[in-house]
Amino acid sequence: QVVLVSGHLDSWDVGQGAMDDGGGAFISWEALSLIKDLGLRPKRTLRLVLWTGEEQGGVGAKQYYQLHKENISNFDIVMESDEGTFKPSGLGFAGSAAARDIVREIMTLLQPINVMDVYDTADGTDIAYWMRDGVPGASLHDDINKYFWFHHSQGDTMTVQDPNQMNLCAAVWTVVSYVIADMEDMLPR
């Protein structure tokens, strides 16, 4: 059984792609790194996917889906961060009402950093195939007021990234992915 965390690299053709979507790739990598560094071993596999070809119609995601869809019942949740890694406010979630209730409960663990909201939809080109077929999905919600200042521009460099805000995003990703991966049962479909 798999809990998938992900981001992609797409706007490096005009800038460094540090925010879009290097930040999402980084927090996904960091989540797994933190879990390993803490010596935690969840019941399910945590899998990091760094997608390619999102701007070319999601060809990387489609290929991955085609290769793994026969095991779709083993995918517990698919998570994608693709709207920058600014100050987080919560998660977008797509799934059953019962699964949403569980995710809301998990988000209460993030009360110390004031990131507890669960929004009604999850977005992500790379996880859309999975969500369409009933796999619960989550996307990071953050303060995107400055997102389009840098989106697909020469300004999308590492100087856009705030390390403290990225750490908060990584904390959200780490807590949610680990708790879901370590629950007794998979999220209800």
Secondary structure, 3 states (H helix, E strand, C coil): CEEEEEEECCCCCCCCCHHHHHHHHHHHHHHHHHHHHCCCCCCCEEEEEEECCCCCCCHHHHHHHHHHHHHHHHEEEEEECCCCCCCEEEEEEECCHHHHHHHHHHHHHHHHHCCCEEECCCCCCCCHHHHHCCCCEEEEEECCCCHHHHCCCCCCCHHHCCHHHHHHHHHHHHHHHHHHHHCCCCCCC
